[in-house]
Amino acid sequence: MLSRKHVFQLITEINSQLAIFRDLLIHIGTSRDSPELREKIRKLRRMCVDACKHTAQHLLPQIRSAVAEGIPVDNPHLILVFYMCQLFLRELAKCSRLVQLIPMDMTGYFENRAGPSNLGNVISQILLCKTIAPDFNQEEICSIAKDSQELSRLLSEMQEFLPTQDSNSERTTALASEDGATKWNKKCRRQSLYRNFGTFCCIQRHNYL
């Protein structure tokens, strides 16, 4: 069982990786785009997926055990991981579209090194007795789709244990208070939320939102 400090360190690492990943995607299609950048994006994407899965796998068993014993669960670490996985899933969709719209010629880069998943190419080379260059862009699209599916499953598992909103707060009678009070309460809730999550750069409120 991981300590709270260790879990927080894992979450901080995911946040840093996600911030770097988003920053690297900005450079696709610009003068800074290159085979080296695409390979860096690929490696960081895999690292971030593994980090999300690793962290969730440590949190979920403890939470499931508490729920089975009838203990109410409100785990702030799980909430942070959930929101970061949501952000990461959106970035993966963006990454997939960018790879499709702006493919990169990786032939020279991979001449003397293996591609992202070279097993199928090796088998084909043995059977056909000829060299087949890996299609980096197509393999990236397939790999991103697989990662997106894994994250979606992970999000579904985590969502089961997220705090649910009180249904009474959504009733018409609950919203029938004075406009000033309603706006003030909403403002306080928003400020409280951003105070709790403000330390994480990837889930801060931005001026353009």
N, C-alpha and C positions, 0 to 999 in steps of 0.2 A: 504493500500500500504506500503510495507516494505522499509525501508531506505537502501541506498547502504551499510552502515556499517553492518546492520543486515543480508543482503544477503551475504556479504562477510564472516560473521561469520558462516552462514549455509554452505557455500562452504568449508570453512576451516574444519568444523566438518566432512563433507563428506570425505574430503581428509584424515583426521586422521583415520576415520573408515575404509576406504579402505586400508590404509597402514597396519593397525592392522590385517585386514582380510587376506591380502596377507601373512603376517608373520605367522599367525596361520595355514594357509594351508601348509606351509613348514613342519610343525611338524607332519602331518598325515603320519602314517606308520613308525615313528621313536619311540625311547624309550619314548618320551614325549607324545605320542598319548594316549588318554584315553577317557572314556565316558564323563568326564567333559570337555575335549577339544572340542569334537564334539558338545556338547550342547552349549558351548560358541560360536563356529563358527556359529551354527544355529541362535542363538539370534542376533549376530552381523550382520549376513547376512540380517535378517529381518529389523533391525534398519537402515542399509545402504540403502536398497530398499525404505523404507519409507522416509528417508531423501532426497533421489534423487527425489522422486515423489513430496514431499512437496515443495522443492526448485523450481522445474520446474513449479509447479502449481502457484507459486507466480510470476515467471518471464514471462511465456508465455502470460497471459492475457494482461499485459502492452505492450508487443511487438506486439501482434495481433492488439491492439488498435492503436498503432503508425503506423503500416503498413496500416491499414484501412484508416487512415487519410493522407496517402501518405508521411509519414515521413520515411526517410531512417533509417534502423536499423543496428547498429553494436555494439551489446551488449557483452562486454568482459566476463561478468558473465555467460551469456548463453553458450559462447564458452567453458569456463572452466567446466561447468556442463556437457556439451555434451561430452567432452573428458574423464572426469572421469567416466561417465556412460558407455562409450565404454570400458574403462579399466575394470570396474566392470563386464561388460557382459562377457569379456574374463575370468576373475577370476571365475565367476559362472560356466562356461563351465569346467574349471579345477577342481573346487570343485565337480561337478557332476561326473566326471570321477574318481576322487579319492575315492568318496563314493562307487562307483560301484566296483572298483578294490580292495579297502581295507575296507570292511565293518567292523563295530564295533558292538560287542555284547553289547546292551544297556539294557538287561533284568534286571540285578541287579540295574542299575541306576534308572530305571523307575518303580521299584516295588511299591514304595509308592508315586509316583507322576505321573501326566498326561504326555502323550507323546506329540509330536509336534502338532498333530491335532487329538484329541481323540474322536471326536463326532461320527464318523463312528463306532468306536469300542464300544462305549457305547450303540448305537442302536443295534449292533450285539449281545452284551451281554444280552440285554433285551429280544430280540427275541429268542436267542438260549439258554438262561439261563446258560451261562457259560462264564468264563473269557477268553478274547482273548488278548494276549500280543501285544502291538503296534509294527509294523515293522518299526523301526526308519529309517533304511537305505532306504527302499522303499519310505517312506513318504518324506524323504529328497530329493530323486531324483525327485519326483513329484513336491515338493514345489520349488525346484531350477528351474525346467522347467517352472513353472508358473511365477516365478520372472523374468526369462529370457525373456519370452513373454512380460511381462509388460515393462521391460526396452527397448526392441526392439521397442515397440509402442511409448514409450517416446522419443527415439532417432529419430524416424521418424518425430514426431511432431516438435522437436527442429531443425532438419536438414533443415526444410522448411525455417527457419529464419536465417540460418547461412550465412555469407558473401560468395558470389560466386566469383570464380576466373575469371578475365577478359579473355574472349576467345581469344582476340588478342595476349595475352602473349604466347598462345600455337601454334600460327601460325609459319610456317617455316621461314617466313621473320623476325619474332621477335627473332628467335633463331639463326639467321645467323650472329650474332655479333662475334667479336673475342673471341677465347676460354678464354683468360685471363679475359676479361671483364665479360663474362658469368659466369665463376667460381666465380669471385669476388662478383657479384650481388647475386648469390645463397648463398655464404658464409655469406654475410651481412644479408640476409633474415633469414637464420637459426639462426645466433647469436641474431638477434632481437627477434625471436620467443622464444628462450630459456631464454632471459633476462626477457621477459614478464611472462613466466610460471615457471621460475626457483624456485620460492618460494614454489611450491607445489611438495612435495617429490614424489608423485605417477606419475607425468608426466615430471620428469626431464630426461634429456638424460643420459643414462648409458654407461659405458665404453665398455660393451660387445655387444652393439647394433651396 
